[in-house]
Amino acid sequence: MHSPRRGGMMILGVLTAQSILLILLDIGFIIFLQRILATLRIIGAILLIVLGSSTIQRGIRGETVITQERIGAPYTRGFLLTFLNPPFILWFMTVGPTLLETGIKELGSFAFILFNFVLLVSSIIVMAAIILSVHSGKRLIGLREVRALSIISGTGFIVIAIVFVLPVLIN
């Protein structure tokens, strides 16, 4: 978003969608997801490996995703791009419960509050930084740095996948 106001509206749309997904995740975790955590760990690990591999490949090829499309109002666009994003929903259904499980073991019910808060605040920080840098017309990093960051991020996804699946493999 080239306008901070429009960018702010998009952030609100993203946060609304994330909040709804977080509420569904919290309810689903309490009612059902705890029973199938081993399966979710495996699916989450596969998802992270696929995402990590594709991120590394894009980094090696030097591909970047930049779009100038202006579809719909910023709030609606932010909401729909988040709420209907299949990898994001898969992340919520697989990686999210795994993180909650770990947090609950360490922090009890407070893990729900902390997980939700950290996810929403980190989304605000990342989106605001992107919006402000685009608005100011400054490129924070060049293509070479984006490529390196993609390779590092992809590798991180794969390492996290291994960490997620280890408890299942050990048992």
C-alpha positions, 0 to 999 in steps of 0.5 A: 500500500502506497498510502499509510492510511490504506495500509493501516486499513489493510492491517486491520483486515488482516488482524480481523481475519487472524483474530477469527482464525485464532479464536477457531484455533483456540476452540478447536485445540480445546475441543478436538486438536489435542487428540491428534497432535502427533498427526498435526505435527507430521502434517505441519512438518511436511507443510514447513518443508514444502514452504521452506523448499519453495522459499529456498528455490525462489531465493536461488532463482532470484524470484520476488513477489511484487504486485501492483494489483489494487483489488477491492477496499484495503480492509476487505483485501487484507481480510480476504487475503488472510482468511482465504490463504490456504498455506496460512490456514494449514499453518494454523491447523498444524503448526499452531496447535503444536506451538500451543501444546508446547506453550501450555506445557510450560505456561498453562492457560496463559499460553493461549493469551501469549500465543494470540498476542505474539502472533497479532503483534508480530503481524502488525510489526512486519506489515507496518514496516513494509507499508512504511518502507513502501510509502517512504519510497526507500528500499530497505534491502536489495535483490541480493539480500532478499535472495539470501533472506529467502534461503535463510528463511527456507532453511529455518522452516525446514529446521523447525519442521525437523524439531516439530516431528522429532517428538513423534519419531522418538515416541 
